[in-house]
Amino acid sequence: MKKNIILLLTLFLVHVTCFIYAQAYRNGPTEKDFSGYLFAYFKGNAVADEAVCFAISTDGYTYRALNGNRPVLDSKTISKTGGVRDPHILRAEDGKTFYMVLTDMTSSKGWDSNRGMVLLKSQDLLHWSHQAIDFQQRFTGQEDLKRVWAPQTIFDSAAGKYMVYWSMQHGNGPDIIYYAYANKDFTNFETEPKVLFVPKNGKSCIDGDIIEKNGLFYLFYKTEGHGNGIKLAMTDSLTSGKWIEQEGYKQQTKDAVEGSSVFKRNQSDQYILMYDVYGKGKYQFCVSDDLDRFKVIDQEIDMDFHPRHGTIIPLSREELIHLTSHWGKPKDIPLALKRNPILDGFYADPDILYAHKTQKYYIYPTSDGFDGWGGFYFKTFSSTDLIHWKDEGIILDLKKEVAWGPRHAWAPTITEKKVKGDYKYYYYFTAAQKIGVAVADQPTGPFKDSGTPLIDFKPPGVTGGQEIDPAVFNDPRSGKSYLYWGNGYLAVAELNKDMVSIKKNTIKVLTPDKTFREGVYVIFRNGIYYFLWSEDDTRSENYRVRYGTSTSPYGPIQVPENNLILQKDPAKGIYGTGHNSVLQVPGTDEWYIVYHRFNYPNGIKMGDAAGFHREVCMDRLYFDANGQIVPVIPTH
């Protein structure tokens, strides 16, 4: 028994590690970035209602139909029968591709009339490629096939492929749940149908819905024709045929139900089980912490449509905006469509760059949302207008590419320098409380680490603090480049011409006053060097930005009397504003400050966790007639 427990724990830890690591390689949003939900459903048994409809939610409780509750796809175009039912939608492992499978059927022709399904694929949730598959034409040995119902898709990590599973009935036999693996294009199957699950009693089962949790697969299914309820079976291997069937039913009503679907709430350990109470034309929602015990929460659910058998997936803010820009925004869904935050999801310590090579803007942040500031990779985001930001993916992975510092990927900074007639990009980053440098030919990488830390020591006279938060500055007067760094102190050193090493004899401590904590940033305007820094701790709602000035990039730094320029605004629910960079729009005197804050509106309720669930914002930065920085009013 002990050996079995140890084996299960080992398999669980390996699975969780692989899953977490796999999530990092998505180019699309991950769970920490999700801001809402998409509900795909059909409406009823009339031919006009056997079509895919979409609805959205920002909280998982209030749902509003898109496109006026009209279909978002033409059933006659995508199907063989002229109707589709039971839409199941899935975000692919890459984070940016979506798969949808549908029952190819119109009930007006009878419940035993359909012989196949529709496979669809999309990159934007708006435009879908499609392929209708007739099983009797596609596979041999299907002469007595009566019906193909309710397909769904899951990624089988053991096979490295997408598994489509559905129920089929042959002749007078029971409905059984089968599976086959889709091809790479998601246009067909590359394997023959095989039995995935049949209850031990040998009776019918339909409407299978599988969700993975902690290395186990939970299959919710309906006992068709042998009790009108939802049961649960579990396994640790999808294709093993070894399922543990639980006693009892999981629905929390005495009415007949079908089409169950389970989804995880965003940034939560709770799961929602929903199902179609088809006899009464309504849905029921239940909540669970363990996928075993469920509590009805119908009183919290609000929908302006009546769905039949559908599924729900999480969406990022950008995806919500994309959908509502096309289909129209429901009036009473509170989408975060204001200026801030400018990036979807949890990010912090933003460093902004205008790249002359590409004539685009780039933000290089800390990837936030990891417990205890445990991120291990860096991304960048690009924009042509400072409004719409594209996720360019991972540019440096500490675990794979930085052997000397495989953890704590924090607070990067970057600069563009012309070398032998072409631009190069020098990226300074924090890893394992040391500072490194990586170089690339493009602002999006790939970046190559120098191989050793650039700063892994304390400056002379400094005994505390950390060697983190680098900032690079190119002096327009002298043409020299400088690296600033420090938590608890502020240090500077001149960079050598290779930009990957420093002149150690130029190291100087510049700490301006006791308010200095970290996150320095240096700019030059009208003959004045401005030093901006963060005060307090990033976990504190009072994290804020001050500044000082100098006539030299080496200081000394003069601290104005009223130098607090960015701070919380409780009336707006804005807290923890700090660790900034600054952008001057090329050729203008237009300036922007880019910073992070607690995520809105929940950060202030999160305690210390607010310090690693931050979001990136941007506001205008103004100077008065005397060259003083005007305090910034943070916006939503």
Buried (B, 14 or more C-beta within 10 A) or exposed (E): EEEEEEEEEEEBEEBEEEEEBEEBBBBBBBBBBBBBBBBBBBBBBEBEBBBBBBBBBBBBBBBBBBBEBEBBBEBEEBBBBBBBBBBBBBBBBEBBBBBBBBBBBBBEEEEEEBBBBBBBBBBEBEEBEBBBBBBBEBBEEBEEBBBBBBBBBBBBBEEEBBBBBBBBBBEEEBBBBBBBBBEEEBBEBEBEBEEBBBBEEEBBBBBBBBBBBEBBBBBBBBBBEBEBBBBBBBBBBBBEEEBEBEEEBBBBBEEBBBBBBBBBBBBEEEBBBBBBBBEEEBBBBBBBEEBEEBEBBEEEBEBEBBBBBBBBBBBBBBBBBBBBEEBEBBEEBEBBEEEBBBBBBBBBBBBBBBBEBBEBBBBBBBBBBBEEBEBBBBBBBBBEEBEEBBBBBBBBBBBBBBEBBBBBBBBBBBBBBEEEEEBBBBBBBBBBBBBBBBBBBBBBBEBBBBEBBBBBEBBEEBEEBBBBBBBBBBBEEEEBBBBBBBBBBBBBBBBEEEBBBBEEEBBBBBBBEEBBBBBBBBBBBEEBBBBBBBBBBBBBBEBBBBBBBBEEBBBEBEBBEEBBBBBBBEEEBBBBBBBBBBBBEEEEEEBBBBBBBBBBEEBBEBEEBBBBBBBBBBBEBBBEEEEBBEEBEBBB
